[in-house]
Amino acid sequence: MDTLRDNIERLSAICRAAGAVIAALLAMHYIDPIGARATFDEILHRRTHRGREAAAAA
């Protein structure tokens, strides 16, 4: 039962983090609708496996 509780707590933390990311993206879009997309693309590229490989090669 402790394992189930631990898993639920981890999932809950992930959901809270995802809610924070969504809120930040909405705020970026509200503040700068045109630049928000470029910023999001750049952040996403840095966070993906391919993006990290490209950054390491440069």
N, C-alpha and C positions, 0 to 999 in steps of 0.2 A: 504494500500500500504506500510505503514511503517513496518508492520509485515512481509510482503514478503521480503522487503529489509533486515530486521534483519535476517531472515532465510537464505537468500543468503549469507550474511556476515558471519554467523556462519558456513555454509557449506564450504565457501571459507577458513576459518581458519582451519577447520578440514582437508581439502584437503592439505593445506600447511604443516600441522603437519604430515600427512601421508607421503608426499613427503620427509620430513626430516627424518622420521623413515626409509624409504626405502633406502635413501642415506647412512644413518648410517650403516644399515645392509650390504649394498654393500661394504662400506669401511672396515667394520670388516672382511668380507670374503676375501677381497683383502689383508689385513694385515696379517691375520692368518686364512687360510681356514679351518684348522682342529679344532682349538679352538673356532672359530666363532659359529659353530653349538651348542657346549656345552653352550657357553655364551648365545646364543639366547634362548635355551631351558630353562635355568635357569631364565632368565628375563621373559619369557612368563609364566613360572610356578608361579613366584611371582605375576604376574599381573592378573592371573585368579582367579576366586572365589575359586576353589578347592585349589589352591596354597596358598591363604591367609588363608584359614581354616587350612591347614596343618601347616603353619608357626605359627598360633595362638595356635595350640594344642601342639606344640613342646616346 
